[in-house]
Amino acid sequence: MNTLNRVIVVLMLLMAIPLCSVVLITPVELAQLIQSTARTVIETLSQIRPEIRYGMGILLALVLDALLILWLLFEVRPPRRIIRVPTVSGAIVAVAVDSIRERLKYHLDQLADVIEVYPRVIPHREGLRVELDVLTTPEVEIPSKAQEILQMTRMVVEDKMGLRLYGQPVVRIRHAPYPKGGEAPPSPRAH
């Protein structure tokens, strides 16, 4: 739904920019154009028999109302807490998203030099897409730590849980700040 919302906002902004320019530059001409267009529409609609005109109006109103209600329901519904994902063996399993997140968090927190992990699990038709925001100690070697995190993620999701990953997990590593003053950086925590 976020993608649809962004597309709608972008389209509204693209329409608003020239519309604001036209309204501010030529307000009198725009008002005359709107007035003549309104007269033409009124004349055209008055030539249609009232029962047909009202029937078409009711039908269009019902379709538009149904679409707007559906959009509203998609906006206010709670996020899915249980997802159906394919397993490595091909079966479909319903799993709580929180369970997957907590298991990933637990196992990745056990890695040396990892201070905090914020996993995001996104269901996909082909499996799970996993995004990880990882806070590490300042002295960590990024390539080797990223590889270790990817291996652990694959092991947890595919081997331990039997679920299928969709694509490579995304790992975003952020270092903790160095200590202030003349203190030496903290040693990597032992597990």
N, C-alpha and C positions, 0 to 999 in steps of 0.2 A: 504494500500500500504506500510505502514511502516513495517509491519510484513514481507511482501515479500522481501523488501529491506534488512532487517536484516538477513533473512535466506540466501539470496544470498551472502551477505558479509561474513557471517560465513562460508558458503561452500567454497567461494573463499579463505578465510584465511586457512581453513583446507587443501585445495589443495596446497596453496602456501608454507606452512611450509615444508612439505616433498620435494616438488619440488626444493625449494631453497637449501635444504641440499644436495640433489642428484647432482644438478648442481655445487655446490661449492666443493663437495668432489670428484666427478668422472666426470670432464668435458670432458675428452678425450673419455672415454667409452660411455658417453651419446651422444656425437657427432657422434660416429661410429654407435650407435643404431639408431639414427635419420636418418643417411644416408642410412643404409640398409633398414629401414622401408620405406623411401621415394622411394627407387628403387623398392621395392615390390609393393607399391601402384601404381607407374607409370606403371609397367609392367601389373598389373591387369587392370587398367583403359584403357590401350592401346589395350587390347583384346576386349573391348566392342566397338560396332559400334559407330562412332562419333555422329550420329543423336540421338541415345538412350542416350548416355553419356551427350550430350548437353541438351536434353529434361529433363533428371533427374536433372541435375544441375540447370536449369531454374526453375523447379518445387520446388526444395528444397530452392532455393534463394527466390522465391516468398513467400513461407510459412514462412521462417525465417524473411524476411522483414516485412510481415504483423504482426507477433508476436512482433517484435521490435517496430514497429510504434504504436501498441496498448499499449505497455508498456510505450512508450514515452508520449502518450496522457494521460494515467493515472497519470503520474508524473507531467505534466504541467497543468492539468485542475485545475480550481479554486475549493476550497472546497465548498461543498454544503451549501447554505445559507438557503434553505427551505427544510424541511424534512417532510416525510409522516409518521405519527405515529398513532397507534391505540389509541382510546379513551377508557375510562373506560367502556362505553356502547357498545364498539365493532366496532364502525365506524372508518374509516380511515380519518385523517384530515391532511392537509398540513399547517405547522406552520413554521414561520421564527425562526431559531435557536437563532438569536439575541433577539427576543421577549421573548423567554423562559429564556435566560440568564439574560436579564435585569430585568425581573420580579422576578426571584430568588434573584438577587443581591439586588434589592430594598427591598424586604421583609426581607431578612436575615440581611441586614445592620441595620434594625430597632431593632434587638434584643439587649438587654443589654450586655455589655462587648464585643461585636463584633465590631472591628475597620474596617475591610475590608474583602470582600468576592470575590473570583474569581471562578465563576461557570464554569464548562465544561459540555456541553450537547452532548451526543453521541447517535445517532439514532441506534436502534436495531429493528429487525423484530418484537419482542414482546413488544416493548415500548421504553422508554428513559432510558439510563443509565446516571446518574448524578454523577459528581465528584466535590467536593467543597474544595477549599483551603481557610481556614479561619484564619485570623489574629485576635487574641483576646488580651485583657488586660492581664498583667502578673499574676494576682491573680485569674483567672477564674478556676472554678472546671470543669475539663475536662469531666467526665462522664455525669454530668447533662447538661452541655452546648452542648455536642454532641447529647444527646437525644433531647434537645430543637431544635437544628438545623435540625435533622432528621424529627421531627414532623412538623416543619414549611415547610420543603421541600416537604413532602408528601401533606400537605394542599395546597400549591401553585400549584404543578404539577397536583395532582389528583383532589382535590376539586375545586379549583378556575379555573384551565385551562381545567379540564376534560380529561387529558391525562393519559396514563398508564406508571408507572415506571417499568423498567426491573431490578429486583433485588433491593437490598438495595443501597441507595446512599452512596458513599464513602466520608467520611469527614476527611480531613487532617487539624489538628489544629496546629497553630504555635503561640507562645506567642510573644507579643511585648517585647522589652528589658526593663528591669527596668531602671528608671532614674539614671543618673550618680550622684555621690556624696552622700551627706547625706539627700537628699530630700526624702520625703515619696512617695510611689508609688501613681500614679494617681488614683483617685476614679473612679469606673465604670461610664461610661457616662450614663446619664439618657435619656430615650426616652419617 
